[in-house]
């Protein structure tokens, strides 16, 4: 079968330039090749591989457990501190009660002594009781509660409690005429105010 000679490229023949064989199209290896498709979630959004690896759940679980342990230890320390403070407070109260009771022991001893000698000399019992009273007042003053039984002073609502108003021409109005019950202590350390009668204002 007769063969026909291959016709040269028309563009090459028109310009007079000879095109080498195989230079009419670029080789297939130079074309960009499509990569594998990116994974997508069911709703069309990029999957987890597209955004990078997610934090491990174990790290969050470990951190939560550590915080819970610290919280429990803090609660235990707070409870121990509260119990220790309560024990120390109770111990301080016991020491204070013992100190106060010990201060009144000599007063009781003198009362016992006065009662013992009351039969031998009934008149001496009055002096003995007065001496014991003065000793008890001195103990209260040493504990920080001085006695107040002054008359002729101006009425002070912080130190006096009015139980009666009397007409006394010799006393200025608003002054203490009589103390019916002494008071002990001052200011915030006051055990009780003095019960008094006050001169009436005209």
Backbone bond lengths (Angstrom), bond angles and torsions (degrees), N, CA, C in turn:
res aa  C-N    CA-C-N  psi(-1)  N-CA   C-N-CA  omega(-1)  CA-C   N-CA-C  phi
1 X - - - 1.454 - - 1.496 107.72 -
2 X 1.332 118.88 128.99 1.474 121.11 -174.09 1.506 110.25 -72.07
3 X 1.292 114.76 141.20 1.477 121.42 178.97 1.488 109.09 -104.06
4 X 1.362 113.42 143.84 1.459 120.28 179.40 1.494 109.15 -102.65
5 X 1.242 116.33 139.27 1.482 119.10 177.99 1.527 110.86 -65.90
6 X 1.423 113.68 139.45 1.481 119.42 -178.20 1.494 109.78 -68.54
7 X 1.375 115.25 132.16 1.451 119.90 -178.69 1.505 109.88 -75.62
8 X 1.294 116.61 136.95 1.489 119.40 178.71 1.514 110.39 -68.05
9 X 1.379 113.47 157.86 1.472 119.60 179.94 1.506 108.91 -59.69
10 X 1.409 114.23 135.13 1.433 119.26 -174.64 1.511 111.37 -66.57
11 X 1.346 116.55 -41.32 1.463 118.50 -179.07 1.502 110.43 -65.78
12 X 1.314 115.91 -35.56 1.466 119.02 179.73 1.504 110.71 -70.61
13 X 1.374 117.22 -37.51 1.449 119.38 -179.45 1.504 111.43 -71.31
14 X 1.374 117.07 -29.07 1.447 119.16 179.87 1.504 111.60 -71.39
15 X 1.326 117.73 -35.72 1.470 120.15 -176.79 1.492 112.36 -91.78
16 X 1.301 114.93 -11.82 1.452 118.08 179.00 1.499 112.91 82.04
17 X 1.356 117.53 11.23 1.473 121.32 179.98 1.495 107.51 -104.67
18 X 1.294 114.17 134.96 1.462 119.37 -179.90 1.515 109.14 -89.35
19 X 1.301 116.13 126.36 1.476 122.61 179.53 1.494 108.30 -92.14
20 X 1.311 116.90 125.08 1.477 117.82 179.23 1.503 109.93 -63.83
21 X 1.305 112.50 157.94 1.459 118.82 -179.73 1.527 109.85 -70.47
22 X 1.301 116.28 133.47 1.479 122.02 179.30 1.506 113.92 86.42
23 X 1.346 119.50 1.89 1.472 121.09 -179.93 1.494 112.49 -98.23
24 X 1.331 119.85 6.67 1.454 121.99 -177.89 1.525 113.59 -74.53
25 X 1.352 121.24 -24.79 1.473 125.13 -179.73 1.530 108.96 -140.44
26 X 1.326 117.43 149.41 1.473 119.07 -179.37 1.504 110.24 -69.78
27 X 1.322 115.95 152.21 1.475 118.04 177.89 1.529 110.50 -65.51
28 X 1.325 117.45 153.06 1.458 122.84 -175.58 1.519 111.95 -70.04
29 X 1.331 115.26 -23.41 1.456 116.94 -179.53 1.512 113.30 -71.59
30 X 1.349 120.60 -17.08 1.461 122.25 179.41 1.516 113.35 -83.33
31 X 1.313 119.65 -12.35 1.462 121.83 -178.13 1.527 109.21 -76.69
32 X 1.382 119.06 141.16 1.485 120.93 176.81 1.510 110.43 -65.58
33 X 1.332 113.64 132.95 1.455 119.61 -179.72 1.532 109.83 -96.11
34 X 1.313 118.75 134.51 1.489 120.97 178.49 1.527 110.54 -65.20
35 X 1.382 115.22 137.54 1.464 120.21 179.12 1.512 110.96 -83.90
36 X 1.338 116.05 179.07 1.485 119.17 178.95 1.513 110.27 -68.45
37 X 1.288 118.83 147.89 1.483 122.20 -179.97 1.525 110.84 -65.49
38 X 1.365 115.92 141.51 1.467 121.65 178.15 1.524 108.96 -73.04
39 X 1.310 116.71 138.98 1.483 118.03 179.47 1.510 110.49 -68.51
40 X 1.289 116.25 141.56 1.455 123.00 179.29 1.514 109.17 -128.61
41 X 1.318 113.99 151.03 1.459 119.05 177.29 1.513 109.81 -74.65
42 X 1.325 114.86 177.18 1.468 119.27 -177.23 1.510 112.02 -66.37
43 X 1.359 117.61 -27.28 1.453 119.47 -178.53 1.514 112.69 -90.31
44 X 1.329 118.12 8.59 1.453 121.10 177.02 1.513 113.87 93.16
45 X 1.369 119.27 -6.79 1.452 121.43 179.48 1.516 109.69 -84.51
46 X 1.332 117.27 157.01 1.470 119.42 179.60 1.516 110.50 -60.25
47 X 1.329 115.35 140.73 1.452 121.17 -179.69 1.503 111.86 -74.37
48 X 1.309 116.77 -177.25 1.466 120.28 -177.58 1.512 112.99 -65.39
49 X 1.325 117.83 -30.02 1.464 119.53 179.68 1.513 111.78 -67.58
50 X 1.355 116.93 -26.42 1.458 119.21 -177.97 1.513 111.50 -73.47
51 X 1.344 119.78 -30.77 1.460 123.24 -178.38 1.512 112.83 -94.90
52 X 1.293 120.15 0.40 1.450 122.40 -178.79 1.518 110.32 99.00
53 X 1.300 117.15 168.22 1.470 120.46 -177.53 1.518 111.52 -67.49
54 X 1.340 118.43 138.26 1.469 124.30 178.73 1.523 109.49 -79.56
55 X 1.391 118.23 152.26 1.467 119.80 177.50 1.516 110.77 -60.14
56 X 1.299 115.08 145.50 1.459 119.52 -178.92 1.526 109.97 -71.62
57 X 1.318 115.93 137.17 1.466 120.08 179.45 1.516 111.45 -67.40
58 X 1.313 117.46 -24.54 1.471 119.89 179.39 1.515 111.67 -63.28
59 X 1.339 117.52 -34.25 1.457 119.92 179.60 1.526 110.54 -65.58
60 X 1.332 118.21 -42.37 1.457 121.59 177.84 1.532 110.58 -65.08
61 X 1.311 116.92 -42.38 1.467 119.85 179.18 1.511 111.46 -62.44
62 X 1.341 116.85 -41.61 1.471 120.23 179.08 1.518 110.94 -64.97
63 X 1.337 117.19 -41.70 1.467 120.28 -179.77 1.527 111.07 -64.77
64 X 1.322 117.14 -40.50 1.469 120.55 179.02 1.524 110.80 -64.52
65 X 1.328 116.64 -41.22 1.462 119.87 178.69 1.528 111.45 -63.87
66 X 1.331 117.06 -39.61 1.463 119.80 178.20 1.526 111.18 -64.15
67 X 1.338 116.78 -42.07 1.470 119.51 177.69 1.517 111.41 -64.02
68 X 1.320 117.68 -40.07 1.465 120.14 178.05 1.526 111.09 -64.14
69 X 1.325 116.78 -39.59 1.467 119.75 178.49 1.528 111.10 -64.77
70 X 1.334 116.81 -42.35 1.462 119.30 177.75 1.525 111.30 -63.32
71 X 1.324 116.05 -39.94 1.472 119.96 179.54 1.523 110.71 -63.42
72 X 1.330 117.15 -43.74 1.464 120.26 179.03 1.524 111.25 -64.95
73 X 1.335 117.28 -40.31 1.465 119.34 178.20 1.521 111.27 -65.17
74 X 1.343 117.13 -38.35 1.470 120.20 178.34 1.524 110.57 -64.52
75 X 1.333 117.74 -41.71 1.461 120.42 177.52 1.523 111.41 -63.56
76 X 1.333 116.56 -40.39 1.460 119.51 178.90 1.524 111.17 -65.43
77 X 1.336 117.03 -41.44 1.469 120.21 178.17 1.525 111.18 -64.00
78 X 1.331 116.51 -40.40 1.461 119.93 178.92 1.523 111.39 -65.34
79 X 1.315 117.60 -40.48 1.458 120.52 178.37 1.524 111.07 -65.63
80 X 1.333 117.13 -41.07 1.467 120.04 177.32 1.524 111.21 -63.83
81 X 1.338 116.43 -39.65 1.466 119.66 178.31 1.525 111.07 -64.36
82 X 1.334 117.01 -40.72 1.464 120.23 179.15 1.525 110.65 -63.69
83 X 1.327 117.23 -42.95 1.462 120.17 179.85 1.529 111.17 -66.27
84 X 1.340 116.76 -40.51 1.458 119.10 179.30 1.523 111.34 -65.56
85 X 1.346 116.26 -39.56 1.461 119.61 177.86 1.526 110.73 -64.89
86 X 1.321 117.90 -39.35 1.467 120.73 178.62 1.530 110.44 -64.62
87 X 1.331 117.25 -40.04 1.466 119.52 178.55 1.522 111.47 -66.06
88 X 1.331 116.50 -41.89 1.458 119.29 178.77 1.525 111.66 -65.37
89 X 1.337 116.79 -39.56 1.458 119.95 178.69 1.519 111.29 -64.56
90 X 1.318 117.29 -42.13 1.457 120.55 178.51 1.525 110.88 -65.71
91 X 1.323 117.18 -37.48 1.455 119.92 177.92 1.529 111.36 -65.63
92 X 1.341 116.40 -40.46 1.464 119.78 177.56 1.527 110.95 -64.39
93 X 1.314 117.02 -39.67 1.467 120.11 177.53 1.520 111.43 -63.47
94 X 1.336 116.24 -42.00 1.463 119.02 178.86 1.520 111.28 -63.44
95 X 1.342 116.71 -40.43 1.462 119.82 178.75 1.524 110.73 -64.16
96 X 1.344 116.98 -41.16 1.459 120.32 -179.56 1.531 111.08 -67.20
97 X 1.327 116.83 -40.65 1.466 119.03 176.99 1.517 111.46 -63.01
98 X 1.317 116.13 -40.98 1.465 119.55 178.81 1.525 111.20 -64.75
99 X 1.320 116.67 -40.94 1.461 119.83 -179.86 1.532 110.90 -64.72
100 X 1.337 116.38 -41.62 1.467 119.30 179.67 1.524 111.41 -67.35
101 X 1.328 115.96 -43.40 1.468 118.68 179.53 1.523 110.88 -64.26
102 X 1.328 117.31 -39.02 1.469 120.00 179.13 1.522 111.17 -64.86
103 X 1.337 117.65 -32.16 1.463 119.73 179.12 1.517 111.94 -68.00
104 X 1.336 117.36 -25.41 1.466 119.88 -179.35 1.531 113.05 -93.46
105 X 1.308 118.41 -4.24 1.458 119.80 178.61 1.529 112.44 -60.68
106 X 1.354 120.06 -43.56 1.476 118.10 176.62 1.516 113.27 -60.74
107 X 1.337 117.51 -32.13 1.464 120.22 177.57 1.515 109.84 -63.12
108 X 1.321 117.70 -44.93 1.462 120.96 178.30 1.525 111.08 -64.78
109 X 1.333 116.12 -38.31 1.465 118.38 178.98 1.532 111.14 -61.82
110 X 1.327 116.58 -41.18 1.463 119.45 179.25 1.524 112.03 -68.64
111 X 1.315 117.09 -34.47 1.465 119.42 175.12 1.526 111.34 -64.00
112 X 1.328 114.94 -42.79 1.458 118.36 177.26 1.530 110.97 -61.57
113 X 1.320 116.34 -40.87 1.459 119.97 179.48 1.530 111.76 -65.70
114 X 1.352 117.60 -39.80 1.468 120.73 179.19 1.517 111.23 -65.54
115 X 1.322 117.07 -39.85 1.458 120.02 178.80 1.533 111.41 -67.64
116 X 1.327 116.87 -32.76 1.459 120.49 179.34 1.527 111.36 -65.67
117 X 1.327 117.14 -39.08 1.465 121.06 -177.28 1.540 112.56 -93.34
118 X 1.307 118.79 3.33 1.468 120.86 -177.91 1.523 111.89 -66.00
119 X 1.341 116.73 -34.95 1.461 119.18 -179.26 1.518 112.80 -70.04
120 X 1.319 117.24 -35.15 1.468 120.72 -177.87 1.521 111.85 -72.79
121 X 1.320 116.88 -38.69 1.477 121.28 -178.23 1.521 108.17 -141.58
122 X 1.349 119.43 88.48 1.467 121.48 -177.50 1.527 112.97 -58.46
123 X 1.322 118.34 -30.28 1.455 119.75 -179.36 1.513 113.22 -70.15
124 X 1.319 116.97 -23.49 1.465 120.30 -178.41 1.526 112.50 -77.65
125 X 1.333 116.83 -14.42 1.459 119.15 -178.16 1.516 111.72 -64.15
126 X 1.328 116.95 -32.96 1.466 119.96 -179.31 1.523 110.42 -65.91
127 X 1.315 116.52 -45.87 1.457 119.58 178.87 1.526 110.93 -65.44
128 X 1.324 116.15 -35.66 1.466 118.92 178.76 1.520 112.20 -65.90
129 X 1.318 116.34 -43.25 1.473 120.20 179.46 1.522 110.32 -65.60
130 X 1.329 117.12 -39.48 1.464 119.79 178.51 1.535 111.03 -63.80
131 X 1.303 116.11 -39.71 1.458 119.78 178.38 1.526 111.18 -65.02
132 X 1.321 115.81 -39.54 1.469 119.54 178.36 1.528 110.34 -66.33
133 X 1.326 115.76 -39.67 1.472 119.20 178.05 1.531 110.39 -60.98
134 X 1.318 117.39 -44.61 1.460 120.22 179.07 1.524 111.76 -63.39
135 X 1.308 116.29 -35.62 1.464 119.79 178.18 1.530 110.84 -66.84
136 X 1.318 117.62 -41.43 1.462 121.20 178.83 1.524 110.81 -65.15
137 X 1.337 116.47 -40.91 1.465 119.97 177.05 1.522 110.72 -61.57
138 X 1.325 116.49 -39.56 1.459 120.37 178.67 1.528 111.23 -65.28
139 X 1.324 117.45 -37.95 1.471 120.41 177.50 1.522 110.53 -63.45
140 X 1.321 117.64 -44.59 1.463 120.40 178.67 1.527 111.33 -62.73
141 X 1.305 117.09 -37.47 1.460 119.83 178.76 1.526 110.92 -66.66
142 X 1.339 117.06 -38.56 1.462 120.28 177.04 1.528 111.24 -65.89
143 X 1.311 116.64 -29.30 1.471 120.56 177.94 1.529 112.12 -80.70
144 X 1.343 116.91 -4.19 1.452 120.02 177.56 1.505 114.63 102.01
145 X 1.353 117.93 16.53 1.459 121.56 -178.69 1.537 109.34 -127.26
146 X 1.331 117.95 80.50 1.466 119.99 -179.27 1.529 111.24 -68.47
147 X 1.338 114.98 156.29 1.459 122.03 -177.38 1.527 109.79 -89.18
148 X 1.353 116.30 140.28 1.457 121.79 178.34 1.528 108.43 -127.46
149 X 1.348 115.09 113.75 1.471 120.81 178.39 1.523 109.85 -144.41
150 X 1.332 115.83 38.79 1.456 120.47 -175.84 1.539 109.88 -83.43
151 X 1.331 115.05 142.21 1.458 121.86 173.41 1.529 109.25 -113.38
152 X 1.339 115.74 159.67 1.453 120.36 -179.38 1.516 114.09 79.98
153 X 1.321 118.21 4.60 1.459 121.63 178.26 1.524 108.83 -97.31
154 X 1.308 115.99 159.78 1.469 120.19 179.16 1.524 110.60 -67.31
155 X 1.309 114.85 143.61 1.469 119.74 179.01 1.532 110.09 -63.73
156 X 1.341 116.44 130.45 1.462 123.27 178.84 1.532 107.71 -123.85
157 X 1.330 118.12 111.55 1.474 118.86 -177.86 1.522 113.75 -62.92
158 X 1.340 117.40 -17.85 1.466 119.68 177.90 1.522 111.75 -79.16
159 X 1.331 117.74 -21.11 1.467 121.12 -176.68 1.521 113.16 -119.54
160 X 1.331 117.49 -15.55 1.467 121.03 -174.68 1.522 111.01 -120.96
161 X 1.322 114.36 150.55 1.463 122.35 173.49 1.526 107.54 -124.39
162 X 1.319 116.83 115.46 1.460 121.38 -176.80 1.524 109.60 -75.57
163 X 1.327 115.35 123.79 1.462 120.81 175.34 1.525 111.34 -114.05
164 X 1.332 115.81 -4.37 1.452 118.54 178.86 1.518 111.12 -173.02
165 X 1.358 115.21 153.17 1.466 122.22 177.30 1.524 106.95 -122.24
166 X 1.335 115.22 127.63 1.473 120.03 -175.32 1.529 109.26 -123.47
167 X 1.323 113.20 158.08 1.469 120.04 175.52 1.535 107.74 -95.27
168 X 1.310 116.83 114.43 1.463 121.63 -178.77 1.522 107.55 -134.75
169 X 1.329 117.21 107.76 1.467 119.09 -178.41 1.518 113.33 -67.99
170 X 1.336 117.35 -20.19 1.461 119.85 -178.81 1.530 112.70 -86.41
171 X 1.329 118.59 -11.92 1.464 121.70 -177.13 1.519 110.42 -108.66
172 X 1.305 117.82 136.66 1.472 119.70 175.96 1.521 110.41 -62.29
173 X 1.305 117.42 146.67 1.473 119.48 178.81 1.530 111.15 -60.08
174 X 1.314 115.17 140.26 1.458 120.70 177.18 1.515 113.95 83.15
175 X 1.329 118.51 11.70 1.463 121.26 177.93 1.520 110.15 -106.25
176 X 1.333 115.80 160.72 1.464 122.41 -178.55 1.525 108.05 -78.30
177 X 1.327 115.94 124.26 1.467 121.49 179.62 1.525 110.67 -95.43
178 X 1.310 117.45 -42.37 1.469 121.32 -177.39 1.530 109.60 -145.64
179 X 1.328 115.81 143.35 1.471 122.44 175.74 1.518 107.82 -104.98
180 X 1.309 116.57 113.72 1.461 121.31 179.89 1.526 112.51 -87.45
181 X 1.289 115.85 -26.84 1.463 120.13 179.43 1.523 108.21 -150.51
182 X 1.348 118.75 118.01 1.461 120.23 -176.47 1.526 111.46 -63.18
183 X 1.315 114.34 154.07 1.460 120.35 174.29 1.517 110.11 -104.73
184 X 1.323 115.33 160.19 1.465 120.68 -177.87 1.527 109.66 -137.12
185 X 1.327 114.39 131.68 1.459 120.23 177.40 1.513 112.57 95.43
186 X 1.327 114.67 165.77 1.462 121.83 -179.49 1.524 109.55 -135.13
187 X 1.331 114.90 145.59 1.461 120.37 172.91 1.520 112.37 58.21
188 X 1.340 115.72 -130.52 1.454 120.98 -178.37 1.519 112.44 -70.66
189 X 1.333 117.37 -18.51 1.465 121.87 -179.92 1.532 111.50 -98.87
190 X 1.292 116.70 27.96 1.460 120.60 -179.37 1.529 110.33 -84.03
191 X 1.336 115.87 125.27 1.456 119.63 175.56 1.520 110.93 -75.60
192 X 1.337 115.41 -44.75 1.456 120.19 177.37 1.523 108.32 -163.40
193 X 1.337 118.39 152.65 1.467 120.47 175.42 1.532 110.76 -80.21
194 X 1.310 115.55 163.05 1.461 120.43 178.35 1.525 109.45 -81.15
195 X 1.337 115.45 134.85 1.464 120.70 176.67 1.526 108.09 -86.72
196 X 1.340 117.77 119.82 1.455 121.77 -171.26 1.529 110.62 -135.45
197 X 1.328 113.46 163.21 1.468 121.21 167.03 1.520 108.11 -108.61
198 X 1.314 116.13 143.74 1.464 122.23 -172.31 1.530 109.25 -119.76
199 X 1.346 115.00 143.98 1.452 119.45 177.45 1.515 110.44 -66.65
200 X 1.330 114.80 138.06 1.461 120.13 -176.20 1.532 110.35 -75.31
201 X 1.334 114.67 141.39 1.459 120.64 176.19 1.525 109.72 -83.40
202 X 1.319 116.92 136.02 1.463 121.33 -179.81 1.525 111.50 -80.23
